[in-house]
Amino acid sequence: MPASGFDWVQALGWLGQALFFSRGLVQWLQSERAGKSVSTPTFWWLSLLGTLLLTFSSAYQNKPILVASFAINLGIYGRNLLLCSTRFRHVDVHPLLAAGLAAAMALGLWSAGPPRPPEADSVGVLWQAVGTLGLVLWSSRFLYQWWASERRGASHFDATFWWLSLAGNVPMLAYALRLGEPLYIASFALGPLTQSRNLVLLHRAARRQREAGLASTAANESLAEVELAPQPGTGPRSAQPEPGARAGEALPAEGGSRGA
């Protein structure tokens, strides 16, 4: 990196984080408008562009672990873009193929140069454990989202995704605050708010769906009761006199004598 002047690597990192920040904000606003948690192409395009910038920045700094994680996410984001498209949703792209391409890209970027030795970490073992736990949860959320979207056949965010995001974001934010790194603090500052709000929207959407189902069931039961109820004039018919019999006149007994 240059000793003085404009730091392009740092600029790429900040621009990538800005795209990540904006994707969460845009997804939140679109979900508020829809009244439920939604997955839109805008979210995935912002994720894709932000990851590309961070991948190049990490590769330049010879950070293979970050490069590998970003490269794998590129495959997940690309697959979600296909799932969001009604035209390309059924394109036969197996998840293992996309993961293999992402891993190949990670290995290629890592082979560009040997990684730098890790810097001495003065935060202590406890904070290292907090950061590692947050990183594992944070990284697993999109792997789960990918798997769930493949099962459903469409890109979507469910409650498990947002709980994993929240569980990973909180320790990552705490770790970033402990390090005092503005770039990482900015990355995780908005997360708990958007994740909690998406969980609320999912809960409200599920409640509306349950209420609509109960109302539909009650309407069907009422309609069935109306159909089963006897209608006027359709009750049992009263006995009618036989033909030839006058009112109040009994018919002659069978086999009786006739008048001469």
Residue pairs with C-beta under 8 A, 6 or more apart in sequence:
1 7
1 9
1 61
9 57
9 60
9 61
12 53
12 54
12 56
12 57
12 60
13 53
13 54
13 57
13 183
14 183
15 50
15 53
16 49
16 50
16 51
16 52
16 53
16 54
16 57
17 50
17 54
17 183
17 186
17 187
18 50
19 46
19 47
19 49
19 50
19 53
20 46
20 47
20 50
20 187
21 186
21 187
21 190
22 46
23 42
23 43
23 46
23 47
23 50
24 190
24 191
24 194
25 190
25 194
26 40
26 42
26 43
26 46
27 38
27 39
27 40
27 42
27 43
27 194
27 198
28 193
28 194
28 197
28 198
30 38
30 40
30 42
30 43
31 37
31 38
31 197
31 198
31 201
32 197
32 201
35 201
35 204
35 205
36 201
36 202
36 204
36 205
37 157
37 158
37 162
37 198
37 199
37 201
37 202
37 205
38 157
39 80
39 84
39 149
39 155
39 156
39 157
40 84
41 81
41 84
41 85
44 77
44 80
44 81
44 84
44 155
45 81
47 73
47 77
48 74
48 77
48 78
48 81
51 70
51 73
51 74
51 77
52 74
54 66
54 70
55 67
55 70
55 71
55 74
55 109
58 66
58 67
58 70
59 67
59 109
59 110
59 112
61 116
62 112
62 113
62 114
62 115
62 116
63 115
63 116
64 106
64 109
64 110
64 115
67 106
67 109
67 110
68 103
68 106
68 107
68 110
69 139
70 106
71 102
71 103
71 105
71 106
71 109
72 99
72 102
72 103
72 106
73 102
73 142
74 102
74 105
75 98
75 99
75 101
75 102
76 98
76 102
76 142
76 143
76 145
76 146
78 98
79 93
79 95
79 98
79 146
79 149
79 150
80 145
80 146
80 149
80 155
81 155
82 88
82 89
82 91
82 93
83 89
83 149
83 150
83 153
83 154
83 155
84 154
84 155
89 153
89 154
95 146
95 147
95 150
121 128
123 131
123 175
123 178
123 179
127 175
127 178
130 171
130 174
130 175
131 171
131 172
131 175
133 171
134 168
134 169
134 170
134 171
134 172
134 174
134 175
135 168
135 172
136 168
137 164
137 167
137 168
137 171
138 164
138 165
138 168
138 169
138 172
139 168
140 164
140 168
141 161
141 164
141 165
141 168
144 160
144 161
144 164
145 157
145 161
148 156
148 158
148 160
148 161
149 155
149 156
157 198
158 202
159 199
159 202
159 203
162 195
162 198
162 199
162 202
163 199
165 191
165 195
166 191
166 192
166 195
166 196
166 199
169 188
169 191
169 192
169 195
170 192
172 184
172 187
172 188
173 185
173 188
173 189
173 191
173 192
175 184
176 184
176 185
176 187
176 188
177 185
241 247
242 251
244 251
245 251
252 258
